[in-house]
Amino acid sequence: MMKLRLLSPLVVAAIVLAWSPSAWANVTLANIFQSGMVIQQQMPIRIWGTAEPGEQVTVSMARKTTTTKAGDDGTWKVELPPLKASWTEYSISIKGKNAVALEKVLVGEVWICSGQSNMEWGVGQSHDAANEIAAANLPQIRLFNVPGHTVAPLPQPDVPGSWQACSPQTIGEFSGVGYFFGRTLLKGLDVPIGLIGTNWGGTRIEPWTPPEGFDKVESLKGTADEVRGRNKESKVNQNQPAAIYNAMVHGLTPLSVRGAIWYQGESNTNDGLGYAPKQRALVHGWRSVFQNPELAFYWVQLADFQAETDNPAGGGWGPVREAQRRALDLPHTGMAVIIDIGDAKNIHPQNKQDVGSRLARWALHQTYGKKDIVPSGPLYKSMAVEGDKVRIHFDHVDGGLMVGKKEGLNPTQEATGTELARFSIQAADGKWHWAKAKIDGETVVIWAEGVADPKHVRYAYESNPAGCNLYNKTGLPASPFTTD
């Protein structure tokens, strides 16, 4: 979906040199550790790098000091005690045979922003770009973007990139979804925010997943064996399992981070419901490599796209959205529903503001305990057959259900006098029929003329369910679903 960008030979050479035996005479840090970065609060401060084998390395921060020795392979790692978020700018000193100093380091909340092109799409490509860029004078947010599109057969020890303060000069090419997510967190938490972008347009989910994730899903354990069967001479491309993870994520681990936001799936739409175990594998895998079993993980359900169809059985992108919804059975996860802000003619809808803020709602509510913030629109919970009708119960009704209409960046408006749309019902013979639906308290009742013994219900179960309009009173859309 986006033009391939390769790392320049100079950048590649610098990474290789920093982690090569010839460089071990000097203490070096993993590239993620730089002046101006953000360290995750309330978690162990893990710092690592290289030195001469056996060399003593001392690391100090905030009046805490720890010492270690580089191993036989020249690598070292230390762990300092957690700190609380602060606007105080810290220094970090690393001493061996030489000394390295990091300055203007903040402690706050750190998130990974990853996926394919809709996560990669910059602020400069989002709606109202000129005004958004001009207003992005927010040095409280620090940005780190992994440049280039690279793969590797084995996990690589480092990633390129540099930390920058958020400003009109630096924000234009950074992930729009990531920035709008981070901006909402900054407003809600008032602590420094660190955003780490690592993205590649047009990629599948499997290349981003480490073998530790495939291990956790029974049907994908063979993929883990495939990944572990490689050596440094193996040839890989951007479609192969773990190939992108090895080059563009592994070098960030085991950095302490609060969580990850994920916008991907367009390249896996043919997987349908089979996307769910792959989403679970990704979450399990990242929680393992980042050494955080409670790593928050929030993803974006695919937007409406392509021409409207008239098939009550649905299809197209419907099943993969259902797979994304079903993966919410994992703890500490959430999903931003954006079925109302896509573009039928553009796989890259420009409204990244609502995407970022809807992801942030999950984080603020669930990760940061702000229970007054509604995290989501209605999510299917259960069904009950009542004669010739079906009653649907939802989670996240929050204040009640309504028929709504969303236009651009404006808040959702209640559409009084408008009927619910895009519900279908399955008859006893297995055939699907367009159905009538009405809100009844915190539930929706569905029926269709001529269907006396209904079996299942679907809502917005198509690539572009134009006109789907079920919301909660907060103005957040209901997720598409099927009950079968």
N, C-alpha and C positions, 0 to 999 in steps of 0.2 A: 504493500500500500504506500510505502514511502521509499524514496531512493536510497539504495545501500550506501552507507558511509563507512569507510574503513579507517582504522587508526593509521596515522602517518608513521612511516618507518622510524622517525625520531622518537615518537611517543613509545612505540613498541620497544625500541632499543633502551629507552630510559627505564622502563619497567623491568626488562630482563636484567639490565645492569644492576639495578637496586637489589635484586634478589639473587645475584650470581656470586660464587665464591670469591671472585676478585674484589667484590665490594665489601666483604665482611670485615675488613680492617677497621671500618668505621661503623658505629652504631647507626642504623637507619630505622625509620618507622614505616609501617604500612601507609600507603598514600592517603588513606581516608583521614589520617591524623595530620591536621594542618592548623596553622593559626587561623582564628576566625570561625572555627567549627562549633557545633553544638554537641555536647555530651548528654546522653540520656540520664535524666534524674532518677533517683530512688532505685537504681539498679547497679550491680557491680560495674565498675569502670575497667573494662578489659582493654589493654593496650598491648600491641605486639609489633615485632619487626625482626631485623637481622643484625648480627654482629659476628665477630670472629668466634669460631667454636670455643667454648669454655670461657669467653669473656664475661666479666661481671657487668651487669647493667642495672643502674639505679634510676627509678622513676619517682618523681615527686609532684604532688598537686594538692593544693589546699592544706598544707602542713601535714600531709600524709606521705610517707615514703615507703617504698618496697624495693627489694633487690632480688635479682635472679641471675642465673648464668645461661648464656646461649648454649643450646644443645650441640650435639655432634654435627647436625646439619646446618648450624649457624642461626637457627631461629630461636626467638625468645618470646615470652608472653608474661605479663604481670596482671594482677587484679588489685585495684584500689577500692576502698569502701565507697558506698553510694553517697551522693550529695543531693540536697534539695535544689529545686529550680531557683535560679537567682539571676538578677541583672548584673551582678558582679562579674567582671571579666577576669578570668583566672589565667595563670601561666602554668604550663606543664614543662618540667625539665627532665631530660633523658640523658644520662651520663654513662659513658664507658671510657674507652680510650679517647673519645671525643665527646662533645656535648651538643645536644640539640635542644632548642627551646621553642615552645609554642606559646603564642600570645593571644590575648583577646578571645579566649575560649569561654563560651557560655554554657550553662547547664539548664536544660529544659526538656522538651519533648521531641523525639526523633522518629520519623516515619519514612519507610521505603515507599516510593511511588513507581509502580511497574505495570507492564502489560504491552499491548501492541499499539497501533498508531493512535487510537483515541486517547490513550494515556500520554503518548509522546507528543501529540498535537499541542503546540505552544500557545501561550497567552496571546501572542501576536496573530494567531489564527482563530482565536475565539471571538465570540460576539462582542461588539463594542471595544475592539482591541485597542484603539488609540487612547481612549479614556482610561481603560483598565491599566495600560502600561504607564500612563502619566501619573496615575494614582498609586503606583506600586512602590512608593518610597517607604519601605518597611524594613529597616535594617534589623528589626527584632526577629525577622525570618532569615535564616541562612540556607543557601542552596548549594547542593553538590550534584552534578549531573555526570553520569558515566558516558563519555562520548564514544562515538563509533559503534559499529555493529560488528561484533566479533564472536567467534566460536572457538572452542578448544576441546580436544578429546579427553583431557584430564583437568581437574580443578586447578585454577591458576591462583597464585598467592596474592595477587594485587590487582587493582583496577585503576585506570587513569581518572583524571578529573581534578577539580579544584573547588574549594569552598568560596562562595561569594555572598556578600550581603545583598538582600533583595532590594532592587532599585529599578527605576525606569530603564537603566542601561543594561541590567542583567536579566530581567524577567522575561523579555520577549520570546525567547526560544525555550524557556523552561515549561514543563508540563502545565497546561492550563488547569486540568483537573487537580493536579497536585497543589498548585498555587492557591486555587480557590478553596480547597480543603484546608490547607495550612492557614490561610487568612482567617477562615472561620474559627479554627482552633485558637489562633492568637487572640481573637476578640473574646472567645468564651473562657479562656484559661488565663490570659495575661501572663504568660511565661514565654521564654525564647522557644522558637520552633525551628527544628532542623529538618529539611526535606531532601531526600536522596533519590534522584530520578535514575532509573535504569530501564530503558524501553527499546522496543524494536518493532516497527510496523510490519504487519503481514505475517507475524509469527504465531505458531501454535502454542498450546500450554505445555506440551511435553518437554520442549527444549529448555524451559525455565525450571523444571522440576529436578531436584537432586535425587540420587538413588535411594536415600533415606526415606523419601516420600513414597516412592513406588513400593518399597518394602512394606509399608503400612496398609496397602490395599491388596487384598488377596489376588484379585484378577490382574494386577499389574506387576507382580513380583518377577515375572519373566523379563520385564523391561529393566528392572534393577540389575538383573544378571547380565543383560546386554551391555548396560553402561559400564559395569565393573569389569567386563571382558576387554575393554580397550586398553591400549598403551599409548605412549607419547607419539608413536608413529601412525596411529589410526587416523583415517581421514573422516571428518565429520562436516556436516553443513547445518544451516539454521533450522532444519526440520527435524533433526534427530534428538532423541531424549537427552536431557542434561547438557547439551552442547552449548547453549547460551548461558545457562546457569554457571557452568565451569568458567566462562570468560567474563561474565558481566555481573555476577552476584557473589560467587564464592569469595572473592577478594574483600568483600565487605564483612564477612563473618570471621569471628563471632562477636562483632560489635553489638553492644547492648542497644536495642531499639524498642520502642513501645509497640509498634505494629507496622502493618503494610496495607496499602490500598492497591487494588488490582482492577484493571479495565482491559479485558481480553475476552475472546470467544468468537469473534467474527470469523477467524480462520479455522474454527472447530465446529462450525454449525452443522456439518454433515454427521457429527457424532451423535446429535440428538441427546437422548437421555444418558448416553454413554459418557457425556461430559462430566457428570456428577462425580464418579470415582476419580477422575483426573483432577477435578478441583480439590477433592479431599486429599489426594496425593500431594498436590502443591502445598496446601496448608500444613499438612503433617511434615513435609520435607523442610520447609522454611522454619518451622518451629524447632526442628531438630538442629539444623545448622546454625541458627541464631541462638541456640541454647536457651530457649524460652518457650516452655510448653504452653504458656498462656499468651503467646504472641497474638495480639489483636489482628484480625484479618477481615477486611471489608472489601467487597467487590461490587462491580457495577453490572447489573443485568442489562442485556443488550437492548438497545433502543429500537423503536419502530423503524422499519426500512423496507424499501422496494414497493412495488405496486400493490394496491389494495386488492384482495381476492374475496370471493363470495362462497367459501367452503366452510360449512358449519363444523366439519371435523377438524379444521385447522391444518397445521403442518408447517412447512418452511422452518422458520426460526423458533416456532412455538416450543418444540421439544427441548431445544438447548436452553431456552429461558427456564423451562420447568426443571431441567437438571441443575441450573444455577440456584433455583429456589430450594430444591431438595438438599443441596449441600449445606444448607443452613442448620442441619442437624448437628454440625460440629459446634462445640462451645466457643465462645468469644469470637463469633463471626457475625456478619450482617451484610445486607445487600441493598444498594441504592437502586430503586426502581425508576427507570427513565422512559417508560413506554409512551409517555405523553410529550416528550421533548425532542424526538428524533426528526429525521428529514427523509421523506420517502425517496428523494433523488440523490441523497448524499450520505454515504456511509460514515462521514465525519461531521455530525451535526455540530453547529458552532456554539450552542449553549452549553458551555462547560461550567458556567457559574452554578447552575442548579445541580449539576452532577457532583461537583466538589462539596457544595453545602449539604447535599443529602448524605454523602459519605460521612461528613463531619457530624451530622446529627447522630449517627450510630456511635461514633467515637465519644462524643460528649455524653450521650446517655449511658452507654454500656461500659466504656472503658474508664471514663472519668466520673461516673456516678451522678450526673446531672439529670435526675429523674423527671424534672419538669420539662425536659426537652423530649418531644415525641420523635422516636428514631426512624419510623417507617410508616408508609401507608399500609392498608389492610393486607395481611398475608393469610392465605387459606389455612384453616385449622381443621375443620371437620365438616361432614355433610350428614343430613338425615332425610330419608325419603318419607314424605307425608302424603300418602295417597298418590295423586298424579303430579305432585309437586316435590321439589327438592329444596331444603333449607340449608344454606351455607353459613357456617360460623367462621369468624376471623379473629386472628390476633391483631393488635395495634389498631383497634377501632377508634380509641382515643377521642372522646367527645362526640362520637356518632359518625354515621356514614352519610355521604351526600353524592349527588350527581354534580360533577364539576367540569370546569373548562379552563384550560391553561393556555395562555397566549404569550409567547416570547419569554422575557424575563419577569413579567408581571406575576404577582401572586395568583394562585388558583382562585377562581370565582365560582360560587355555587350557581348551578344552572337550573334554577327553579322552573318547573313545568316541562322539563326534558326527561325522556325515558332513559333508563339504563340500556346500554347497547353492548353488543359483542358477546352475549351469553349464548351458549348452545347446550342442548340436552340430548342424551343418548337414550334411545328407546330399547325395549327388550330385545329387538332383532339386531341390535348393534349399530343401527344407523343413527347418524347425528342430524339434529334439526335446529334451526335458529329458534331461539326461545324468548319469551317475555321474562322480565325480571323486575322486582320491586324491592325497595328497602323496607324492612320491617324491624324497627328498633335497631339492634346491633347486628342483624343478620340480613341476608338477601334471599328472597324466595324466587324460584325459577320454575317455569312450566312452559309447555308448548301444546297448542291445539292438536289433538289426535294422538298425543303420547300419554297413554294411560298408566304405564308401568315404567317410569324413568329409572335409569341405572346410574348415570354419571352426568357431570356438568363440566363444561370447559368455559373459560373466560379469556378473551383476547389471545387465543392460541394460534396465532398466525404471524407471519413475518411483519406485516403491517396491519394491525387490527384498528384501522382508522375509525375514530369515533368512540373507542372504549373510554368510559367516563366515570368509573367508580373511584371515589376518593374517601378519605376520612375528613373530618371537619378541620383538621390542621392544614388541609390542602395537599396532602401527599397521595399519590396514585396507588391503587391496589395492584399487586403483582398479578400478571397472567398466571393461570393455573389450570390443571386438569385434575379431577378427583380419581381417575382410574389409574 
